[in-house]
Amino acid sequence: MISNGTGKCEVELRVNGEHHRAFIRSADTLLQALREQLELTGAKAGCENGDCGTCTVQINGWPVKSCMMLAIEAVGQSVTTIEGLQGTPIQQAFVHHFAFQCGFCTPGFLIVCHALAQIHPDADEDVIREWLQSNICRCTSYQEIRGAMKAALAQAQQGGGR
């Protein structure tokens, strides 16, 4: 880390498989660094206290609320944002099952569902329900989101998952 004389230090972040340089303050959250430094705006600032899940990203394959993590903690970690999930089966399942309405929460849900499919490829209804509790959608009944998740898991079990 190198200080640039402005109270910020230069760090390298590995995001979506690429290395990026960012100038951050010690108090900057990962969400701030992603949006303001790297211009990756898929993760949204919702509640900014870890309740809503709109800022969810993957850190080393696990869903993490980026508003609750300091950017400095992401140095040396592998970060995946919604921008890194282009063309994944879970995205296709969300579209096919109409698992979104306004779309504000969708990136966070896609990240959680993608991680769930990787970590628990044989997840049952209880596991899916438990994982989806980490995010809030104010528009849907979650039925479509659960349907998309089940479809993506079924596709992965048939060998079509990534």
C-alpha positions as CSV (number, residue, x, y, z in Angstrom):
1,M,0.0,0.0,0.0
2,I,1.2,3.4,-0.9
3,S,-0.1,6.7,0.5
4,N,-0.7,9.4,-2.0
5,G,-0.6,12.3,0.5
6,T,-4.4,12.8,0.6
7,G,-5.2,10.4,3.4
8,K,-5.8,7.7,0.9
9,C,-3.6,4.7,0.0
10,E,-3.3,2.8,-3.2
11,V,-4.4,-0.9,-3.0
12,E,-4.9,-3.6,-5.5
13,L,-8.2,-5.4,-5.6
14,R,-9.0,-8.5,-7.5
15,V,-12.5,-8.1,-8.9
16,N,-14.2,-10.3,-11.4
17,G,-10.9,-12.0,-12.2
18,E,-9.1,-8.8,-13.0
19,H,-6.7,-6.7,-10.9
20,H,-7.7,-3.1,-10.2
21,R,-5.9,-0.3,-8.5
22,A,-7.9,1.9,-6.2
23,F,-7.2,4.8,-3.8
24,I,-9.1,4.3,-0.6
25,R,-9.3,5.7,2.9
26,S,-9.0,3.4,5.8
27,A,-12.8,3.9,6.5
28,D,-14.0,3.2,3.0
29,T,-16.3,0.2,2.6
30,L,-15.9,-2.3,-0.2
31,L,-19.2,-1.0,-1.6
32,Q,-17.8,2.5,-1.8
33,A,-14.6,1.3,-3.5
34,L,-16.5,-0.8,-6.0
35,R,-18.9,2.0,-6.9
36,E,-16.7,5.1,-6.6
37,Q,-13.3,3.9,-7.5
38,L,-13.9,1.0,-9.9
39,E,-17.2,2.2,-11.3
40,L,-18.9,-1.1,-10.8
41,T,-22.4,0.0,-9.9
42,G,-24.3,-3.3,-9.8
43,A,-24.0,-3.6,-6.0
44,K,-26.4,-1.0,-4.7
45,A,-26.3,1.1,-1.5
46,G,-29.6,0.3,0.1
47,C,-29.7,0.4,3.9
48,E,-25.9,0.6,4.3
49,N,-26.2,-1.4,7.6
50,G,-26.2,-5.0,6.4
51,D,-30.0,-5.6,6.5
52,C,-31.2,-5.4,2.9
53,G,-28.6,-7.3,0.8
54,T,-28.6,-5.0,-2.2
55,C,-24.9,-4.6,-1.9
56,T,-24.1,-8.3,-1.8
57,V,-20.9,-9.5,-3.6
58,Q,-19.0,-12.8,-3.4
59,I,-15.7,-12.9,-1.5
60,N,-13.8,-16.1,-2.3
61,G,-17.1,-17.7,-3.3
62,W,-19.2,-16.6,-0.3
63,P,-21.9,-13.9,-0.3
64,V,-20.9,-10.8,1.7
65,K,-22.6,-7.5,2.2
66,S,-20.1,-5.1,0.9
67,C,-21.5,-2.2,2.9
68,M,-20.3,-4.1,6.0
69,M,-16.8,-4.8,4.8
70,L,-13.9,-2.4,4.7
71,A,-12.3,-2.1,1.3
72,I,-8.9,-2.8,2.8
73,E,-10.2,-6.2,4.0
74,A,-10.7,-7.2,0.3
75,V,-7.1,-6.9,-0.6
76,G,-5.8,-10.4,-1.4
77,Q,-9.3,-11.7,-1.7
78,S,-11.2,-12.7,-4.9
79,V,-14.3,-10.4,-5.2
80,T,-17.1,-11.2,-7.6
81,T,-19.8,-8.6,-8.4
82,I,-22.9,-8.9,-10.5
83,E,-20.9,-7.6,-13.4
84,G,-18.9,-10.8,-13.1
85,L,-21.9,-13.1,-13.5
86,Q,-22.8,-12.3,-17.1
87,G,-24.4,-15.2,-18.9
88,T,-24.6,-17.5,-15.8
89,P,-27.5,-20.0,-15.5
90,I,-28.9,-18.1,-12.5
91,Q,-29.3,-14.9,-14.5
92,Q,-31.0,-16.9,-17.3
93,A,-33.3,-18.5,-14.7
94,F,-34.2,-15.1,-13.1
95,V,-35.3,-13.9,-16.6
96,H,-37.2,-17.1,-17.5
97,H,-39.0,-17.1,-14.1
98,F,-39.7,-13.3,-14.0
99,A,-37.8,-13.3,-10.6
100,F,-37.6,-9.5,-10.4
101,Q,-39.8,-6.4,-10.7
102,C,-38.1,-3.1,-10.0
103,G,-34.7,-4.7,-10.2
104,F,-33.1,-2.8,-7.3
105,C,-32.5,-5.9,-5.2
106,T,-31.8,-8.3,-8.1
107,P,-28.0,-8.0,-8.2
108,G,-27.8,-9.0,-4.5
109,F,-30.2,-11.9,-5.0
110,L,-28.3,-13.1,-8.1
111,I,-25.0,-13.1,-6.1
112,V,-26.6,-15.0,-3.2
113,C,-28.3,-17.6,-5.6
114,H,-25.1,-18.0,-7.6
115,A,-23.1,-18.7,-4.3
116,L,-25.8,-21.0,-3.1
117,A,-25.7,-23.1,-6.3
118,Q,-21.9,-23.4,-6.0
119,I,-21.8,-24.2,-2.2
120,H,-25.0,-26.3,-1.9
121,P,-25.7,-27.7,-5.4
122,D,-28.2,-30.1,-3.8
123,A,-30.0,-27.5,-1.7
124,D,-33.5,-28.3,-0.7
125,E,-36.4,-25.9,-0.1
126,D,-35.3,-25.2,3.5
127,V,-31.8,-24.3,2.5
128,I,-33.0,-22.1,-0.3
129,R,-35.4,-20.3,2.0
130,E,-32.7,-19.8,4.6
131,W,-30.2,-18.4,2.1
132,L,-32.8,-16.0,0.6
133,Q,-33.6,-14.5,4.0
134,S,-30.3,-12.6,3.8
135,N,-31.8,-10.2,1.2
136,I,-35.0,-8.1,1.1
137,C,-37.2,-7.6,-1.9
138,R,-40.1,-5.1,-1.5
139,C,-41.8,-6.0,-4.8
140,T,-42.1,-9.8,-5.1
141,S,-43.4,-12.6,-3.0
142,Y,-40.1,-14.4,-3.3
143,Q,-41.9,-17.3,-5.1
144,E,-40.4,-16.4,-8.4
145,I,-36.9,-16.0,-6.9
146,R,-37.2,-19.5,-5.3
147,G,-38.5,-20.9,-8.6
148,A,-35.5,-19.4,-10.5
149,M,-33.1,-20.9,-7.9
150,K,-34.7,-24.3,-8.1
151,A,-34.5,-24.2,-11.9
152,A,-30.8,-23.2,-11.8
153,L,-30.0,-26.0,-9.4
154,A,-31.8,-28.5,-11.5
155,Q,-29.9,-27.3,-14.6
156,A,-26.6,-27.6,-12.8
157,Q,-27.4,-31.1,-11.6
158,Q,-28.1,-32.0,-15.3
159,G,-24.6,-30.7,-16.2
160,G,-25.6,-27.3,-17.6
161,G,-24.3,-25.2,-14.7
162,R,-21.3,-23.0,-14.6
